[in-house]
Amino acid sequence: MTIGVVIADDQSLVRAGFRMILEADPGLRIVAEARDGSEAVEASRNGRPDVVLMDIRMPVMDGLEATRRIMKLRDPPRVLIVTTYDTDEYVFEAIVTGASGFLLKDTAPEDLLSGIRTVASGDSLLSPSVTRRLIEAFVQDHPKTSAPPAGFQNLTERELQILQLVARGLSNAEIAGELYLSSATVKTHVARVLDKLGVRDRVQAVVVAYETGVVRPGAGT
């Protein structure tokens, strides 16, 4: 089954570049192109894509507002923010609005394709260069909660270990290498962690890890 993608960017050259990369992959299908956030919302409503590649700064409606509106659609697509801006403010807003991933436009083509597949499969994705800074800044603005979320106490020792590594920004493959487990086993553990914590994706799980003190800002684990 091919993955349907909407390309939303106000620059025609950028859209053309994305189009060339995506068209070279037989597993991807371009549903529509959008020049602004409003068109991205309409394309998402009418074309029912699996993933929207969303720029942030666009005329008429920016990518963050477009993402908010897309998330209100019935069975919304996953949104992958692709932008030149990696400031904490934009990343915070992208997560709050419901985006599943964040990549910079200087990302290698193969990493972009991998990112599309990652979010299409239900996982979340953040550029490694912003993950730790993002979460640590979030925790500074949101002090440790007085009580952990429901389900936190039900995490096994292995699941707590997995959560620590996820919070360090490690991918499933990297966690597998660290713990000498198969990638499939790690994926199962991560899914159980998300389910027990009652969170949407691994980004929210990382926030919980810092809020509960499982991982401390500035610490290696």
C-alpha positions in Angstrom: 0.0 0.0 0.0 1.4 3.4 -1.0 1.5 6.4 1.4 -0.4 9.4 0.2 1.4 12.7 0.9 0.4 16.4 0.7 3.3 18.9 0.1 2.5 22.2 1.8 5.0 25.0 1.2 4.7 28.5 -0.2 7.9 28.3 -2.3 7.5 26.6 -5.6 11.1 25.5 -5.8 10.9 23.8 -2.4 7.7 22.0 -3.5 9.4 20.9 -6.7 12.4 19.6 -4.8 10.1 17.6 -2.5 8.1 16.3 -5.5 11.3 15.0 -7.2 12.4 13.2 -4.0 8.9 11.6 -3.4 8.3 10.7 -7.0 11.5 8.6 -7.0 10.0 6.4 -4.3 7.4 4.0 -5.6 6.0 3.6 -2.1 4.8 7.2 -2.0 2.1 9.0 -3.8 1.7 12.8 -4.0 -2.0 13.5 -3.3 -1.8 17.3 -3.7 0.4 20.4 -3.3 -0.6 23.4 -1.2 0.8 26.9 -1.4 -0.5 27.9 2.1 -2.0 26.5 5.2 -5.6 27.0 4.0 -4.9 24.9 0.9 -3.2 22.3 3.1 -6.4 22.0 5.2 -8.5 21.6 2.1 -6.2 19.1 0.5 -6.2 17.1 3.8 -10.0 17.2 3.9 -10.6 16.2 0.2 -7.6 14.1 -0.6 -7.4 12.1 2.6 -3.6 11.8 2.6 -1.7 9.7 5.1 1.0 12.4 5.7 1.2 16.2 5.3 4.6 17.7 4.8 4.0 21.1 6.4 6.0 24.3 6.3 5.6 26.7 9.2 5.8 30.2 7.7 3.3 30.5 4.9 0.8 33.2 3.8 -2.9 33.2 4.4 -2.6 30.6 7.2 0.7 29.4 8.7 1.5 25.7 9.1 0.8 25.6 12.9 -2.7 26.9 12.5 -3.2 24.6 9.5 -2.1 21.7 11.7 -4.6 22.6 14.4 -7.4 22.6 11.9 -6.2 19.4 10.3 -6.2 17.6 13.7 -9.9 18.4 14.0 -10.8 16.5 10.8 -12.3 13.1 11.1 -9.4 10.6 10.9 -6.8 13.3 10.3 -3.5 12.5 8.5 -0.2 12.6 10.3 1.6 16.0 10.0 5.4 16.2 9.5 6.7 19.7 10.0 9.5 20.4 7.6 11.0 23.9 8.0 14.2 26.0 8.1 13.4 27.1 11.7 14.5 24.9 14.7 13.7 27.4 17.5 12.1 25.9 20.6 9.0 28.1 20.1 8.1 26.5 16.8 8.8 23.0 18.0 6.7 23.5 21.1 3.9 24.8 19.0 4.1 22.0 16.6 3.8 19.4 19.3 0.9 21.3 21.0 -1.0 21.5 17.7 -0.7 17.7 17.2 2.2 17.4 14.7 3.8 13.9 14.7 7.2 15.0 13.6 9.7 17.9 13.0 12.5 17.9 10.5 14.7 20.7 9.1 14.9 21.4 5.4 18.6 20.5 5.3 17.7 16.9 6.2 19.1 14.4 3.7 16.5 13.1 1.2 16.7 9.5 2.5 16.0 10.8 6.1 13.0 12.7 4.8 11.6 9.6 3.1 12.3 7.6 6.3 10.6 10.3 8.3 7.5 10.1 6.2 7.3 6.4 6.8 7.9 6.8 10.5 5.0 9.1 11.1 2.8 7.2 8.6 3.3 4.1 10.7 2.1 6.0 13.8 5.4 6.9 15.4 6.6 10.4 16.1 9.8 12.0 14.9 11.9 14.9 16.0 15.2 16.1 14.5 17.9 14.8 16.9 19.4 18.3 17.0 16.4 19.7 18.9 15.0 16.8 20.9 16.9 17.2 24.1 16.9 21.0 24.1 13.2 21.0 23.4 12.2 18.7 26.3 14.6 20.3 28.8 13.2 23.7 28.0 9.7 22.3 28.4 10.5 20.9 31.9 12.0 24.3 33.0 8.7 25.9 32.1 6.6 23.1 33.5 8.0 22.0 36.9 7.9 18.4 38.0 4.4 17.3 38.7 3.4 16.3 42.2 2.1 12.9 41.1 3.0 10.7 38.1 0.3 10.0 35.5 -2.0 7.1 35.9 -0.3 3.9 34.8 3.2 5.1 35.6 3.5 2.8 38.6 2.6 -0.1 36.4 5.7 0.2 34.3 8.1 -2.7 34.6 11.8 -2.3 35.3 12.5 -3.0 31.6 9.8 -0.5 30.5 11.3 2.2 32.8 14.7 1.5 31.2 13.1 1.8 27.7 11.5 5.1 28.7 14.9 6.4 29.9 16.5 5.6 26.6 13.6 7.1 24.6 14.0 10.3 26.7 17.6 10.4 25.6 16.4 10.6 22.0 17.4 7.1 21.0 15.5 5.4 18.1 14.1 1.9 18.5 17.1 0.5 16.6 19.6 2.4 18.8 17.7 1.1 22.0 17.9 -2.4 20.6 21.6 -2.1 20.2 22.0 -0.6 23.7 20.0 -3.4 25.4 20.9 -6.3 23.0 17.3 -6.8 22.1 15.6 -7.1 18.7 14.0 -4.0 17.2 10.6 -5.8 17.2 10.9 -6.4 21.0 11.8 -2.7 21.6 8.9 -1.6 19.5 6.6 -3.8 21.6 8.0 -2.4 24.8 7.6 1.2 23.6 4.0 0.6 22.6 3.3 -0.8 26.1 4.9 2.2 27.7 2.8 4.6 25.6 -0.3 2.6 26.4 0.4 2.5 30.2 1.2 6.2 30.3 -1.9 7.1 28.2 0.1 9.3 25.9 -0.2 9.7 22.1 3.4 9.3 21.1 7.0 9.0 22.2 7.4 12.8 22.4 4.7 13.0 25.1 6.3 10.0 26.8 9.6 11.9 26.9 7.9 14.8 28.6 6.5 12.4 31.2 10.0 11.0 31.8 11.3 14.4 32.6 8.3 15.6 34.6 8.4 12.5 36.8 12.2 12.6 37.3 12.9 9.4 35.4 15.3 11.5 33.5 16.8 14.8 34.8 17.6 17.8 32.6 21.3 17.8 31.8 21.8 14.2 32.9 22.9 11.4 30.6 20.1 9.1 31.7 
